[in-house]
Amino acid sequence: MIEKSIKNFIYYLEFEENKKHNTVISIRKDLNQFLIYLNEHDIIDFNKLDELLIKEYFTKLKTEKISASTFNRRLSSIKKFYKYLVDKGLKEKGSEILIESEKNVEKKIEYLTPEEINLVRTTMQGENFNILRDRLMFELLYSSGMTVAELLSLGEVNFNLEKREIYILKNKLSKTMYFSETCKKFYIKFLNSKKEKFKEDYNPNIIFTNNSNERLTDRSVRRLINKYAEMANLNKEISPYTLRHSFCIYMLKNGMPKEYLAKLLDLKVVGLLDVYEGLC
């Protein structure tokens, strides 16, 4: 009975509530994990499904040392399902789950909304070498989700403009990242400006250089990105990782499966994707 109700609830979320695909997938996964616990305890009908049982389940989860964000997401999924059961008359009206969420002690994720991204873009107007370079860096970081180390390692050989792909070699393994049409436009503009500026000293093996034709440093990129945030009056101290966070959240909000995003960016930080998902 419970298993069938979970399937009905997922159908309800997807086709009646029109919840986003990745949200439905997460809730289904959480409830299937809960169902495994119920089956292990031979609980198949609703009369034994109460707050005490659910408390026991979350006590067990705490021993598994899952992140606070994962704990809270699973709790939210089960609360939604429980409310659905009450609404359908499968549980007594007035019953509810009073389990409190875990305090999230994880570092706050700073990110920019699409509106804030556009505000920063408005501060990068012009066709000179520095403006074009900085705009290209900004667009690459935001549209691909790459790290600043990957950004600074790039040469022309890494780019496939026709496919809008970037090939990066890391730890003897290659991975493919993707960039926007806007990014492609500024890549062409910047390279033309760079060739004009340095002429015979132009180096195709290093994309991002300073005015002395030396490779930019991580510190320089961070300083430049934050400078434009200040010019846009965002009241946020942003960094290249802010743009990576912004990319991840934007992709999840627009339906990219969490598992695909993790593979695309080689994300291995436990719970980080759950944090992103919680901000969607």
C-alpha positions as CSV (number, residue, x, y, z in Angstrom):
1,M,0.0,0.0,0.0
2,I,2.7,2.5,0.9
3,E,4.8,1.7,-2.2
4,K,1.8,2.2,-4.4
5,S,1.0,5.5,-2.6
6,I,4.6,6.7,-3.2
7,K,4.2,6.0,-7.0
8,N,0.8,7.9,-7.0
9,F,2.4,10.8,-5.1
10,I,5.3,11.0,-7.7
11,Y,2.7,11.0,-10.5
12,Y,0.8,13.7,-8.7
13,L,3.9,15.9,-8.4
14,E,4.9,15.4,-12.0
15,F,1.6,15.7,-13.8
16,E,-0.7,17.6,-11.5
17,E,1.7,19.9,-9.5
18,N,4.0,20.2,-12.6
19,K,7.1,20.1,-10.4
20,K,10.4,20.4,-12.2
21,H,11.9,17.1,-13.4
22,N,15.0,17.2,-11.2
23,T,12.8,18.0,-8.1
24,V,10.6,15.0,-8.8
25,I,13.7,12.8,-9.3
26,S,15.1,13.9,-5.9
27,I,11.8,13.3,-4.0
28,R,11.4,9.9,-5.7
29,K,15.0,9.0,-4.6
30,D,14.4,10.1,-1.0
31,L,11.1,8.2,-0.7
32,N,12.6,5.1,-2.2
33,Q,15.3,5.2,0.4
34,F,12.6,5.5,3.1
35,L,10.7,2.7,1.5
36,I,13.8,0.4,1.8
37,Y,13.8,1.2,5.6
38,L,10.1,0.4,5.9
39,N,10.4,-2.9,4.1
40,E,13.3,-3.9,6.3
41,H,10.9,-3.4,9.3
42,D,8.0,-5.2,7.5
43,I,5.9,-2.0,7.5
44,I,3.6,-2.1,4.4
45,D,0.4,-0.3,5.5
46,F,-0.4,3.0,7.0
47,N,-1.4,2.2,10.5
48,K,2.3,1.9,11.6
49,L,3.5,4.8,9.6
50,D,3.6,7.6,12.3
51,E,5.9,10.3,13.6
52,L,7.6,7.9,16.0
53,L,8.6,5.6,13.2
54,I,9.8,8.5,11.1
55,K,11.8,9.8,14.0
56,E,13.5,6.4,14.3
57,Y,14.4,6.6,10.6
58,F,16.0,10.0,10.9
59,T,17.9,8.9,14.1
60,K,19.3,6.2,11.9
61,L,20.3,8.7,9.2
62,K,22.2,10.8,11.8
63,T,24.4,7.8,12.5
64,E,25.3,7.6,8.9
65,K,26.7,11.1,9.1
66,I,25.0,12.5,6.1
67,S,25.2,16.2,5.4
68,A,22.7,18.6,7.0
69,S,21.4,19.6,3.6
70,T,20.8,15.9,2.6
71,F,19.1,15.3,6.0
72,N,16.8,18.4,5.5
73,R,16.0,17.5,1.9
74,R,14.9,13.9,2.9
75,L,12.9,15.3,5.7
76,S,11.2,17.7,3.4
77,S,10.4,14.9,0.9
78,I,8.8,12.7,3.6
79,K,6.8,15.6,5.1
80,K,5.4,16.4,1.6
81,F,4.5,12.7,1.2
82,Y,2.9,12.6,4.6
83,K,0.8,15.7,4.0
84,Y,-0.3,14.1,0.7
85,L,-1.5,11.0,2.6
86,V,-3.5,13.2,5.0
87,D,-5.0,15.1,2.1
88,K,-6.1,11.9,0.5
89,G,-7.6,10.6,3.7
90,L,-5.0,7.8,4.1
91,K,-3.8,9.3,7.4
92,E,-5.8,11.0,10.1
93,K,-6.4,14.8,9.6
94,G,-4.4,16.9,12.1
95,S,-1.5,14.5,12.2
96,E,1.8,16.0,11.2
97,I,5.6,15.4,11.4
98,L,7.2,17.7,14.0
99,I,10.8,16.7,13.4
100,E,13.0,19.8,13.2
101,S,15.5,20.4,10.4
102,E,19.2,20.2,11.1
103,K,21.1,23.4,11.4
104,N,23.1,23.8,8.2
105,V,26.6,24.5,9.4
106,E,28.0,24.3,5.8
107,K,29.6,27.4,4.3
108,K,27.1,29.6,2.7
109,I,27.1,29.4,-1.1
110,E,27.3,32.8,-2.7
111,Y,25.9,32.9,-6.2
112,L,24.5,35.4,-8.8
113,T,21.0,35.3,-10.3
114,P,20.7,35.7,-14.1
115,E,19.6,39.4,-13.4
116,E,22.8,40.0,-11.4
117,I,24.9,38.4,-14.1
118,N,23.5,40.8,-16.6
119,L,24.2,43.7,-14.3
120,V,27.9,42.7,-14.2
121,R,27.9,42.4,-18.0
122,T,26.8,46.0,-18.3
123,T,30.0,47.2,-16.6
124,M,32.1,45.5,-19.3
125,Q,31.4,47.9,-22.2
126,G,34.1,48.6,-24.7
127,E,36.4,47.0,-27.3
128,N,39.8,47.4,-25.8
129,F,42.1,44.6,-24.8
130,N,41.4,44.6,-21.1
131,I,37.6,44.8,-21.4
132,L,37.4,42.1,-24.0
133,R,39.8,39.8,-21.9
134,D,37.8,40.3,-18.7
135,R,34.4,39.8,-20.5
136,L,35.7,36.6,-22.1
137,M,36.9,35.3,-18.7
138,F,33.6,36.2,-17.1
139,E,31.6,34.5,-19.9
140,L,33.8,31.4,-19.8
141,L,33.5,30.9,-16.1
142,Y,29.8,31.4,-16.1
143,S,28.8,29.5,-19.2
144,S,31.1,26.4,-18.6
145,G,31.4,26.2,-14.8
146,M,35.2,25.7,-15.1
147,T,37.6,26.5,-12.2
148,V,40.0,29.4,-12.4
149,A,42.9,27.0,-12.6
150,E,41.3,25.4,-15.7
151,L,40.7,28.9,-17.1
152,L,44.3,30.0,-16.8
153,S,45.6,26.7,-18.3
154,L,43.8,27.4,-21.6
155,G,45.5,27.8,-25.0
156,E,43.9,28.1,-28.4
157,V,44.5,24.4,-28.9
158,N,41.9,23.7,-26.2
159,F,39.0,25.3,-28.1
160,N,36.7,23.9,-30.8
161,L,34.8,27.0,-31.9
162,E,32.5,25.1,-34.3
163,K,31.2,22.7,-31.6
164,R,31.7,25.3,-28.8
165,E,33.7,22.8,-26.8
166,I,36.8,23.1,-24.6
167,Y,39.1,20.1,-24.1
168,I,40.9,20.0,-20.8
169,L,43.6,17.5,-19.8
170,K,43.7,16.9,-16.0
171,N,45.6,14.1,-14.2
172,K,46.2,12.4,-17.6
173,L,42.4,12.3,-18.2
174,S,40.6,14.5,-20.7
175,K,37.2,16.1,-20.2
176,T,35.0,18.2,-22.4
177,M,33.3,21.4,-21.3
178,Y,30.9,23.7,-23.2
179,F,30.5,27.4,-23.7
180,S,27.9,29.8,-24.9
181,E,27.4,31.6,-28.3
182,T,28.1,34.9,-26.4
183,C,31.3,33.4,-25.2
184,K,32.3,32.4,-28.7
185,K,31.7,36.0,-29.9
186,F,34.0,37.5,-27.2
187,Y,36.6,34.8,-27.8
188,I,37.0,35.9,-31.4
189,K,37.0,39.6,-30.6
190,F,39.6,39.2,-27.8
191,L,42.0,37.1,-29.9
192,N,41.9,39.7,-32.7
193,S,42.6,42.4,-30.1
194,K,45.4,40.4,-28.5
195,K,47.1,39.7,-31.9
196,E,46.9,43.4,-32.7
197,K,48.4,44.3,-29.4
198,F,51.3,41.9,-29.2
199,K,51.9,41.3,-32.9
200,E,55.0,39.1,-33.3
201,D,55.1,38.4,-29.6
202,Y,51.6,36.9,-29.7
203,N,51.5,33.5,-27.9
204,P,48.6,31.1,-28.9
205,N,49.5,28.8,-26.0
206,I,48.3,31.2,-23.4
207,I,44.9,32.8,-23.7
208,F,44.7,35.1,-20.7
209,T,47.6,37.5,-20.2
210,N,48.2,40.9,-18.6
211,N,49.4,44.0,-20.5
212,S,53.0,42.7,-20.3
213,N,52.0,39.5,-22.2
214,E,52.4,37.4,-19.0
215,R,49.9,34.8,-17.9
216,L,47.4,36.1,-15.4
217,T,47.5,34.8,-11.9
218,D,44.6,33.3,-9.8
219,R,44.8,36.4,-7.6
220,S,44.5,38.7,-10.6
221,V,41.4,37.0,-11.9
222,R,39.8,37.1,-8.5
223,R,40.6,40.8,-8.2
224,L,39.2,41.6,-11.6
225,I,35.9,39.7,-11.1
226,N,35.3,41.3,-7.8
227,K,36.0,44.8,-9.3
228,Y,33.2,44.4,-11.8
229,A,30.8,43.2,-9.0
230,E,31.6,46.4,-7.1
231,M,31.0,48.5,-10.3
232,A,27.6,46.8,-10.6
233,N,26.7,47.7,-7.0
234,L,26.0,44.0,-6.1
235,N,27.1,44.4,-2.5
236,K,28.6,40.9,-2.8
237,E,32.2,39.9,-2.8
238,I,32.3,37.5,-5.7
239,S,35.0,35.2,-7.1
240,P,35.5,32.8,-9.9
241,Y,33.9,30.1,-7.7
242,T,30.8,32.4,-7.4
243,L,30.4,32.0,-11.1
244,R,30.8,28.3,-10.9
245,H,28.1,28.1,-8.2
246,S,25.9,30.3,-10.4
247,F,26.4,28.1,-13.4
248,C,25.5,24.9,-11.3
249,I,22.3,26.5,-9.8
250,Y,21.2,27.8,-13.2
251,M,21.7,24.4,-14.8
252,L,19.8,22.6,-12.1
253,K,16.9,25.1,-12.2
254,N,16.6,24.6,-15.9
255,G,16.3,20.8,-15.7
256,M,19.9,19.4,-15.9
257,P,20.0,16.1,-14.0
258,K,22.2,16.4,-10.9
259,E,24.1,13.2,-11.9
260,Y,25.0,14.7,-15.3
261,L,26.1,18.0,-13.7
262,A,28.4,16.1,-11.3
263,K,30.0,14.2,-14.2
264,L,30.3,17.3,-16.3
265,L,32.2,19.2,-13.7
266,D,33.8,16.3,-11.9
267,L,32.2,17.3,-8.7
268,K,33.3,15.2,-5.7
269,V,32.4,17.4,-2.8
270,V,29.9,15.4,-0.6
271,G,26.6,17.3,-0.2
272,L,27.6,20.2,-2.5
273,L,25.1,19.3,-5.2
274,D,22.4,18.9,-2.5
275,V,23.2,22.5,-1.4
276,Y,22.9,23.7,-4.9
277,E,19.6,21.9,-5.3
278,G,18.3,23.4,-2.1
279,L,18.9,26.9,-3.6
280,C,16.9,26.2,-6.7
